[in-house]
């Protein structure tokens, strides 16, 4: 797969579930695991689109941060 095709696919993934950052993050990670030659492109596009680093850790604090940005009307502090 070439770079242009990879970028098209990643941009489609970024729009998953109404451009949900958490959903797209999971898809980007799966894509990178399958196509490691496009890891830098994936990280670059994720930052460009969501303004956040694409990290592969799955810690509770990261999920809470994303949820607060996605659903600001809810209190996720607890």
Buried (B, 14 or more C-beta within 10 A) or exposed (E): EEEEEBBEBBEEBBEBEEEBBBBBBBBBBEBBEEBEEBBEBBBBBBEEBBEBEBEEEEEEEBEEBBBBEBEEEEEEEE
